[in-house]
Amino acid sequence: MNDDHVYMTLAEGHEDDTRWAYGTGFEDPLHGVDTTVPEGVDAGALAAVCVALADDALVSAQRLAEWITRAPELEEEVALANTGLDLLGQARLLYTRAGQVDGTGRDEDAYAYLRDAADFRNVRLAELPNGDFAFSVVRLLVLSSWRLAHFQRLAAHPDPVLAAVAAKGVKELTYHRQYAAEWVVRLGDGTEESHRRTRTALERVGPYLGELFTAYDARDEVVGVLRQVTEEAGLPMPVYRPLPGAGRGGEHTEHLAPLLAELQGVARAHPGATW
């Protein structure tokens, strides 16, 4: 087994170790950034992009938090929890930006806690139950590769706030992708059982890839990463079998509502409370 090869290749060009939850990079990524919506930028479209990306991050973070006390090893529990914290930080900034530009003045709590499942715009892959560890790291590989490709483009967005959030997120997502790729290779090239489980995870992810590629044009980047990792792991590429419906349009699986019920329970039981 040699998972260092794929790990280092995916890391090329991203040697900066500054991350929100890892390393020492805790500076405010929006310090000094002008929050005025630039001329020519559609505020409604900007808010919609921010909410969708924030919903992806919030739901993914909630799923990752479910691994706390359940991960195979303490080190992996910490890694998954901190990855979730990175995503939660992205969600907070994106929700705040959406509230600034959509005319509602809503804050991050209103977006996270006071909307029903049909109002969320996350992709459906993010809301699926964790399953086993193999599925969770395969999903993380897919979602982080897809989100990274999109954030790399958004770093040049004309809105300076969204651009700053994306630029900071690129560093975090690069690590998320590396971490997931290392584990997929390790599991795929491991025991017969770990290989079987990882292959099953790729099959389970396949039907949801079409939705990702429809939401943002990142097909080439994501397919390239998946092909590189699966070849190194001795695994087949996932087969695209698009499912009807799309989370971006508010159509979700039956798994999102229970996830939100747990996430929002305290806030809804004590409206207006602060802590």
Phi, psi and chi 1 to 4 in degrees:
 res  aa     phi    psi   chi1   chi2   chi3   chi4
   1 MET       -  136.1  178.7  179.4   70.2      -
   2 ASN  -141.4   85.8 -179.8   14.6      -      -
   3 ASP   -87.4   -6.9   52.5    7.5      -      -
   4 ASP   -65.5  -33.4  -71.7  -19.0      -      -
   5 HIS   -60.9  -53.8  171.8   70.7      -      -
   6 VAL   -68.3  -35.3   65.1      -      -      -
   7 TYR   -61.4  -48.1 -176.5   90.8      -      -
   8 MET   -71.7  -35.0  -64.6  -54.3  -63.2      -
   9 THR   -64.7  -43.6  -56.9      -      -      -
  10 LEU   -67.5  -22.5  -68.9  174.9      -      -
  11 ALA   -86.3   -9.1      -      -      -      -
  12 GLU   -57.7  132.3  -72.2  178.2   -2.1      -
  13 GLY    85.8    2.5      -      -      -      -
  14 HIS  -133.3   52.5  -63.2  -78.0      -      -
  15 GLU   -75.7  -17.3  -69.4   79.8    8.5      -
  16 ASP   -63.7  122.7 -174.9   -9.2      -      -
  17 ASP   -91.8   11.9 -165.0   45.1      -      -
  18 THR   -76.6  119.5  -58.8      -      -      -
  19 ARG  -140.9  158.1  -63.7 -177.0  -70.4  -90.4
  20 TRP   -64.7  -49.5  -71.3   -1.9      -      -
  21 ALA   -93.6  -19.2      -      -      -      -
  22 TYR  -114.0  154.5  -69.8   87.2      -      -
  23 GLY    71.5 -149.8      -      -      -      -
  24 THR  -122.4   18.1   58.7      -      -      -
  25 GLY   -87.0   78.2      -      -      -      -
  26 PHE  -109.1   14.5  -67.0  102.7      -      -
  27 GLU   -68.6  154.3   73.6  -84.4    6.1      -
  28 ASP   -70.6  115.6  179.9    0.2      -      -
  29 PRO   -69.2  -13.9   26.4  -34.7      -      -
  30 LEU  -107.6    8.8  -58.5 -176.4      -      -
  31 HIS   -61.1  123.7  177.5   70.0      -      -
  32 GLY    80.1    2.8      -      -      -      -
  33 VAL   -83.7  131.5  176.5      -      -      -
  34 ASP   -70.4  125.2 -175.5    3.5      -      -
  35 THR   -92.1    1.2   58.9      -      -      -
  36 THR   -67.5  133.6  -55.6      -      -      -
  37 VAL   -68.8  122.5  178.3      -      -      -
  38 PRO   -62.5  151.3  -19.3   31.8      -      -
  39 GLU   -61.5  135.7 -175.2  176.4   -7.6      -
  40 GLY    92.4   -8.6      -      -      -      -
  41 VAL   -94.8  124.9  172.5      -      -      -
  42 ASP   -74.0  114.3 -175.1  -55.6      -      -
  43 ALA   -62.2  -39.3      -      -      -      -
  44 GLY   -64.9  -43.6      -      -      -      -
  45 ALA   -66.4  -38.2      -      -      -      -
  46 LEU   -63.0  -44.9  172.9   60.5      -      -
  47 ALA   -62.1  -40.4      -      -      -      -
  48 ALA   -63.3  -41.2      -      -      -      -
  49 VAL   -63.5  -45.1  168.5      -      -      -
  50 CYS   -62.3  -43.0  -70.6      -      -      -
  51 VAL   -65.4  -44.1  168.2      -      -      -
  52 ALA   -61.7  -46.5      -      -      -      -
  53 LEU   -66.7  -36.5  -69.6  170.9      -      -
  54 ALA   -67.5  -40.3      -      -      -      -
  55 ASP   -62.9  -42.2  -73.4  -10.7      -      -
  56 ASP   -55.7  -46.1  -69.3  -25.9      -      -
  57 ALA   -69.5  -43.2      -      -      -      -
  58 LEU   -64.1  -47.2  178.9   66.3      -      -
  59 VAL   -65.9  -40.9  172.4      -      -      -
  60 SER   -62.8  -41.0  -65.6      -      -      -
  61 ALA   -63.1  -38.5      -      -      -      -
  62 GLN   -64.9  -41.7 -178.3   72.2    3.3      -
  63 ARG   -64.3  -41.6  -76.0  -60.5 -173.6 -148.5
  64 LEU   -65.3  -35.2  -71.8  168.2      -      -
  65 ALA   -63.7  -24.8      -      -      -      -
  66 GLU   -67.9  -13.6  -66.8  173.5   -7.6      -
  67 TRP   -81.7  -11.9  -84.2  106.9      -      -
  68 ILE   -62.4  127.7  -64.3  175.7      -      -
  69 THR    75.6    0.8   74.8      -      -      -
  70 ARG  -123.0   -8.3  -59.2  177.3 -177.7  177.6
  71 ALA   -68.0  159.1      -      -      -      -
  72 PRO   -61.7  -33.9  -22.4   32.3      -      -
  73 GLU  -140.8  158.1  -62.0  177.6   -8.0      -
  74 LEU   -60.7  -39.9  179.0   59.2      -      -
  75 GLU   -61.0  -40.2 -177.6  177.8   -3.1      -
  76 GLU   -72.7  -33.6  -53.2  -43.4  -38.8      -
  77 GLU   -60.7  -44.5 -179.9  177.1  -50.5      -
  78 VAL   -65.4  -42.1  172.2      -      -      -
  79 ALA   -62.9  -44.6      -      -      -      -
  80 LEU   -67.7  -39.3  -67.9  170.3      -      -
  81 ALA   -64.0  -42.3      -      -      -      -
  82 ASN   -71.6  -31.8  -81.6  -77.8      -      -
  83 THR   -62.3  -43.4  -62.2      -      -      -
  84 GLY   -61.0  -38.0      -      -      -      -
  85 LEU   -65.4  -38.5  -73.0  175.5      -      -
  86 ASP   -56.7  -48.3  -75.6  -17.7      -      -
  87 LEU   -66.1  -38.3  -66.8  170.2      -      -
  88 LEU   -62.8  -39.8 -173.7   60.9      -      -
  89 GLY   -62.3  -40.4      -      -      -      -
  90 GLN   -63.2  -43.4  -66.5  174.0   17.8      -
  91 ALA   -60.5  -43.1      -      -      -      -
  92 ARG   -60.4  -45.9  -65.2 -175.9   65.0 -175.7
  93 LEU   -66.0  -40.2  -68.5  170.2      -      -
  94 LEU   -70.0  -40.2  -70.0  162.8      -      -
  95 TYR   -62.9  -42.2  -76.9  141.2      -      -
  96 THR   -60.6  -43.2  -61.6      -      -      -
  97 ARG   -64.8  -40.5 -174.9   52.1  170.9  164.7
  98 ALA   -59.6  -43.5      -      -      -      -
  99 GLY   -66.1  -27.9      -      -      -      -
 100 GLN   -71.4  -33.2  -69.9  171.8  -14.5      -
 101 VAL  -109.2  -11.3  -57.3      -      -      -
 102 ASP   -91.3   -0.5   71.2   -3.1      -      -
 103 GLY    85.9   -4.3      -      -      -      -
 104 THR   -91.4  -24.6   66.4      -      -      -
 105 GLY    72.5   11.6      -      -      -      -
 106 ARG   -64.6  147.1  -73.8 -179.4  -73.1 -177.9
 107 ASP   -98.4 -178.6   62.4    9.7      -      -
 108 GLU   -62.7  -35.2   59.4 -169.7   83.1      -
 109 ASP   -65.6  -38.6  -73.6  -11.6      -      -
 110 ALA   -62.4  -42.0      -      -      -      -
 111 TYR   -67.5  -42.0  -77.9  105.2      -      -
 112 ALA   -77.0  -38.9      -      -      -      -
 113 TYR  -107.1  -18.5  -62.3  133.4      -      -
 114 LEU  -115.5   22.8  -56.9  179.8      -      -
 115 ARG  -119.2  147.4  -67.9 -177.2  -61.5  148.5
 116 ASP   -86.0  170.4  -64.2  -32.3      -      -
 117 ALA   -55.8  -40.2      -      -      -      -
 118 ALA   -66.0  -17.3      -      -      -      -
 119 ASP   -88.6  -10.6  -60.4  -41.7      -      -
 120 PHE   -81.9  150.7  -87.8   69.5      -      -
 121 ARG  -123.8   22.4  -66.4  -64.1  178.3  -95.9
 122 ASN   -73.7  153.7   59.3  -81.8      -      -
 123 VAL   -69.8  150.8  -66.3      -      -      -
 124 ARG   -70.6  -27.1  -67.3  174.1  -64.5  172.7
 125 LEU   -58.2  -34.8  179.1   58.4      -      -
 126 ALA   -65.7  -28.6      -      -      -      -
 127 GLU   -93.2   -8.5   68.3 -159.0   39.1      -
 128 LEU   -61.4  147.5  -62.0 -179.0      -      -
 129 PRO   -57.3  154.8  -24.8   34.7      -      -
 130 ASN   -62.0  -35.1  -78.0  -30.9      -      -
 131 GLY    65.0 -141.8      -      -      -      -
 132 ASP   -90.5  177.9   58.4   16.8      -      -
 133 PHE   -62.1  -36.3 -175.9   71.7      -      -
 134 ALA   -60.6  -44.2      -      -      -      -
 135 PHE   -64.4  -40.6  175.8   76.0      -      -
 136 SER   -64.2  -39.8  -73.0      -      -      -
 137 VAL   -77.0  -31.3  -67.8      -      -      -
 138 VAL   -64.9  -45.7  165.2      -      -      -
 139 ARG   -60.9  -42.3  170.8  168.4   56.4 -173.4
 140 LEU   -61.6  -39.9 -179.1   59.9      -      -
 141 LEU   -60.7  -46.5  174.0   64.0      -      -
 142 VAL   -66.1  -50.6  171.4      -      -      -
 143 LEU   -68.4  -38.3  -71.9  178.6      -      -
 144 SER   -70.7  -37.1   58.9      -      -      -
 145 SER   -63.6  -43.6  -60.1      -      -      -
 146 TRP   -67.0  -45.7  171.0   69.2      -      -
 147 ARG   -67.9  -38.9 -168.9  172.4  177.8   87.6
 148 LEU   -61.1  -45.2  174.3   58.3      -      -
 149 ALA   -59.8  -40.1      -      -      -      -
 150 HIS   -71.7  -41.9 -168.1   51.8      -      -
 151 PHE   -64.4  -34.2  -90.7   42.3      -      -
 152 GLN   -60.7  -36.7  -72.5  170.9  -29.2      -
 153 ARG   -72.3  -42.6  -68.3  178.9  173.7   85.7
 154 LEU   -67.9  -18.2  -71.4  175.8      -      -
 155 ALA   -61.9  -16.7      -      -      -      -
 156 ALA  -106.8   15.6      -      -      -      -
 157 HIS   -64.5  144.7 -165.0  -82.3      -      -
 158 PRO   -65.0  -22.3   18.2  -30.6      -      -
 159 ASP   -78.1  117.7  177.3   56.9      -      -
 160 PRO   -65.3  -28.7   22.8  -32.8      -      -
 161 VAL   -70.7  -51.2  176.8      -      -      -
 162 LEU   -60.3  -39.9  179.8   54.6      -      -
 163 ALA   -62.1  -40.6      -      -      -      -
 164 ALA   -68.1  -41.4      -      -      -      -
 165 VAL   -62.0  -43.7  174.1      -      -      -
 166 ALA   -65.0  -43.7      -      -      -      -
 167 ALA   -60.9  -42.1      -      -      -      -
 168 LYS   -67.5  -39.3 -175.7   65.9  174.3  178.3
 169 GLY   -66.1  -28.4      -      -      -      -
 170 VAL   -57.1  -41.5  163.2      -      -      -
 171 LYS   -65.3  -42.4  -59.3  173.3 -176.2  178.3
 172 GLU   -67.1  -47.6  -60.6  163.5  -16.6      -
 173 LEU   -66.6  -30.6  -67.1  162.9      -      -
 174 THR   -60.8  -42.6  -61.4      -      -      -
 175 TYR   -66.4  -43.5  172.1   75.9      -      -
 176 HIS   -56.3  -44.7  -58.9  171.5      -      -
 177 ARG   -65.0  -41.7 -173.6 -177.9   67.0  174.8
 178 GLN   -62.9  -45.5  -68.6  168.1   -5.2      -
 179 TYR   -60.2  -47.5  171.3   82.0      -      -
 180 ALA   -65.7  -41.1      -      -      -      -
 181 ALA   -62.5  -41.3      -      -      -      -
 182 GLU   -60.7  -41.6  180.0 -178.3   12.3      -
 183 TRP   -72.9  -37.3  -96.8  111.6      -      -
 184 VAL   -63.5  -41.5  170.3      -      -      -
 185 VAL   -64.9  -44.1  171.2      -      -      -
 186 ARG   -61.6  -42.9 -175.8  177.8  -60.7  167.5
 187 LEU   -73.8  -42.2  -66.1  173.4      -      -
 188 GLY   -65.8  -33.1      -      -      -      -
 189 ASP  -102.1   21.7 -165.7   28.7      -      -
 190 GLY   -99.5 -123.8      -      -      -      -
 191 THR   -81.2  169.2   66.5      -      -      -
 192 GLU   -60.1  -39.0 -178.8  178.4  -18.3      -
 193 GLU   -69.7  -43.3  177.6   65.4    9.1      -
 194 SER   -66.7  -35.7   69.9      -      -      -
 195 HIS   -62.7  -45.3  179.6   92.2      -      -
 196 ARG   -61.4  -44.9 -178.5 -169.3   67.1   78.4
 197 ARG   -65.3  -38.9  -74.2  174.3  178.2 -102.1
 198 THR   -70.5  -37.5  -48.9      -      -      -
 199 ARG   -62.7  -42.5 -177.0  176.1 -174.8  132.1
 200 THR   -62.4  -39.2  -61.1      -      -      -
 201 ALA   -62.8  -41.3      -      -      -      -
 202 LEU   -64.2  -38.4  -72.4  163.9      -      -
 203 GLU   -64.6  -37.4  -67.2  172.0   -6.8      -
 204 ARG   -70.8  -32.0 -173.8  178.4  173.2 -160.2
 205 VAL   -75.3  -32.3  161.4      -      -      -
 206 GLY   -45.1  -49.8      -      -      -      -
 207 PRO   -61.8  -18.5  -24.3   35.1      -      -
 208 TYR   -97.0   -2.9  -63.8   92.0      -      -
 209 LEU   -67.8  -36.7  -70.6  177.0      -      -
 210 GLY   -58.5  -38.1      -      -      -      -
 211 GLU   -64.6  -38.7 -178.8  178.9   -9.9      -
 212 LEU   -63.1  -44.2  -58.0 -174.3      -      -
 213 PHE   -71.1  -25.5  -60.8  148.5      -      -
 214 THR   -74.8  -38.5  -61.2      -      -      -
 215 ALA   -65.7  -43.6      -      -      -      -
 216 TYR  -143.9  146.5  -59.7  118.7      -      -
 217 ASP   -81.4   82.7 -176.7   17.3      -      -
 218 ALA  -131.2   22.6      -      -      -      -
 219 ARG   -57.5  -49.7  177.0 -172.0  -63.8  -91.9
 220 ASP   -61.0  -43.1  -69.3  -16.1      -      -
 221 GLU   -65.7  -45.5  -67.9   95.0  -32.6      -
 222 VAL   -67.7  -45.7  176.2      -      -      -
 223 VAL   -61.6  -39.4  169.1      -      -      -
 224 GLY   -61.5  -43.5      -      -      -      -
 225 VAL   -65.9  -47.5  169.1      -      -      -
 226 LEU   -61.1  -40.1  -70.8  177.4      -      -
 227 ARG   -65.5  -42.7 -179.4  171.0  -69.3  113.9
 228 GLN   -62.3  -45.9 -179.8 -178.7   -8.7      -
 229 VAL   -70.8  -44.8  173.7      -      -      -
 230 THR   -67.0  -35.4   53.7      -      -      -
 231 GLU   -64.0  -42.6  -73.9  179.7   -2.4      -
 232 GLU   -64.5  -32.5 -171.4   74.4   15.9      -
 233 ALA   -88.8   -5.9      -      -      -      -
 234 GLY    70.6   33.9      -      -      -      -
 235 LEU  -117.1  155.0  -67.8  162.3      -      -
 236 PRO   -78.6  151.0   30.3  -35.5      -      -
 237 MET   -64.7  143.0  -83.6  -74.8  -71.1      -
 238 PRO   -65.3  144.7   21.3  -31.9      -      -
 239 VAL   -92.9  130.8  178.1      -      -      -
 240 TYR   -77.1  119.4  -47.4  158.5      -      -
 241 ARG  -132.7   82.7  -63.5 -173.8  -58.9  -85.7
 242 PRO   -56.6  136.8  -23.2   34.1      -      -
 243 LEU   -98.5  148.6  -63.9  173.5      -      -
 244 PRO   -67.9  153.3   24.2  -33.8      -      -
 245 GLY    89.6  166.6      -      -      -      -
 246 ALA  -157.7  134.2      -      -      -      -
 247 GLY   -62.4  -30.5      -      -      -      -
 248 ARG   -62.3  -24.2  -74.6  -70.3 -172.0  -99.3
 249 GLY   -96.4    7.8      -      -      -      -
 250 GLY    87.4    9.7      -      -      -      -
 251 GLU   -97.0  116.0  -60.0  178.2   49.1      -
 252 HIS  -125.0  169.4  -63.9  -74.5      -      -
 253 THR   -78.8  172.7   69.2      -      -      -
 254 GLU   -71.9   -3.5   69.0  -86.4   18.7      -
 255 HIS   -87.9  -18.3  -53.6  -65.0      -      -
 256 LEU   -71.8  -44.0 -179.7   60.4      -      -
 257 ALA   -58.0  -46.9      -      -      -      -
 258 PRO   -63.0  -36.8  -22.7   33.7      -      -
 259 LEU   -60.8  -45.0  179.2  149.3      -      -
 260 LEU   -69.1  -33.5  -67.0  177.5      -      -
 261 ALA   -60.4  -40.5      -      -      -      -
 262 GLU   -71.5  -43.2 -177.6  173.2    4.6      -
 263 LEU   -63.1  -39.9  170.7   68.7      -      -
 264 GLN   -98.0   -2.0  -59.5  171.5  -19.7      -
 265 GLY   -55.2  -49.9      -      -      -      -
 266 VAL   -66.8  -45.8  173.6      -      -      -
 267 ALA   -61.5  -38.0      -      -      -      -
 268 ARG   -77.9  -29.8  -69.2 -170.8  178.8 -118.1
 269 ALA   -73.1  -24.5      -      -      -      -
 270 HIS  -131.6   69.8  -56.2  -80.4      -      -
 271 PRO   -60.2  135.1   19.9  -31.7      -      -
 272 GLY    82.2   -3.6      -      -      -      -
 273 ALA   -72.4  151.4      -      -      -      -
 274 THR  -123.7  149.4   57.6      -      -      -
 275 TRP  -153.8      -   52.3   84.0      -      -
